[in-house]
Amino acid sequence: MHVDNSVKLIGDLLFGLDNSLKTLNTVRPAGQVLVDNWACLKFMVRDLEHYILKYMQVQLSAESTFYGA
């Protein structure tokens, strides 16, 4: 349920409250490619992973300092 709510929140932020559900529930017709631009998708995933890992490292460092681990 947490993942569903997170995806909905991201959709709301990206597409606006009025268009979010319609956009997220839209599926491509059978036989059509899943991704139009694989290079763009790979770049976005790598970029996202970079920032998530950076955030996680900062978070873990802060927690270890706070809890004295």
C-alpha positions as CSV (number, residue, x, y, z in Angstrom):
1,M,0.0,0.0,0.0
2,H,2.9,2.4,0.8
3,V,4.3,1.9,-2.7
4,D,0.9,2.6,-4.3
5,N,0.6,5.8,-2.3
6,S,4.1,6.8,-3.2
7,V,3.5,6.3,-6.9
8,K,0.2,8.3,-6.7
9,L,2.0,11.1,-5.0
10,I,4.7,11.1,-7.6
11,G,2.0,11.1,-10.3
12,D,0.3,14.0,-8.6
13,L,3.5,16.0,-8.6
14,L,4.5,15.2,-12.2
15,F,1.1,15.4,-13.9
16,G,-1.1,17.5,-11.6
17,L,-4.0,16.4,-9.5
18,D,-6.5,16.4,-12.4
19,N,-4.4,14.3,-14.8
20,S,-2.5,12.0,-12.4
21,L,-4.9,9.0,-12.2
22,K,-5.7,9.1,-15.9
23,T,-2.0,9.2,-16.9
24,L,-0.9,6.5,-14.4
25,N,-3.7,4.2,-15.5
26,T,-3.1,4.6,-19.2
27,V,-1.6,1.5,-20.9
28,R,-0.1,1.1,-24.3
29,P,-1.9,-1.0,-26.9
30,A,-0.7,-4.6,-27.4
31,G,2.3,-4.9,-29.6
32,Q,3.6,-1.4,-29.0
33,V,7.0,-1.0,-27.4
34,L,7.1,-0.4,-23.7
35,V,9.7,2.3,-23.8
36,D,10.3,4.8,-26.7
37,N,13.8,5.9,-25.7
38,W,15.8,3.3,-23.9
39,A,18.9,5.6,-23.6
40,C,16.8,8.2,-21.9
41,L,15.3,5.6,-19.5
42,K,18.8,4.2,-18.6
43,F,20.1,7.7,-18.0
44,M,17.1,8.6,-15.7
45,V,17.4,5.3,-13.7
46,R,21.2,5.8,-13.2
47,D,20.7,9.4,-12.2
48,L,17.9,8.5,-9.8
49,E,20.0,5.6,-8.3
50,H,22.9,8.1,-7.8
51,Y,20.8,10.5,-5.8
52,I,19.1,7.8,-3.8
53,L,22.4,6.2,-2.9
54,K,23.9,9.6,-2.0
55,Y,20.9,10.3,0.2
56,M,21.0,6.9,1.9
57,Q,24.7,7.4,2.7
58,V,24.0,10.7,4.3
59,Q,21.1,9.3,6.2
60,L,23.1,6.3,7.5
61,S,25.9,8.6,8.5
62,A,23.5,10.9,10.4
63,E,21.8,8.0,12.2
64,S,25.1,6.5,13.3
65,T,26.2,9.8,14.7
66,F,22.9,10.3,16.4
67,Y,22.7,6.9,17.9
68,G,26.4,6.6,18.6
69,A,26.9,3.5,16.6
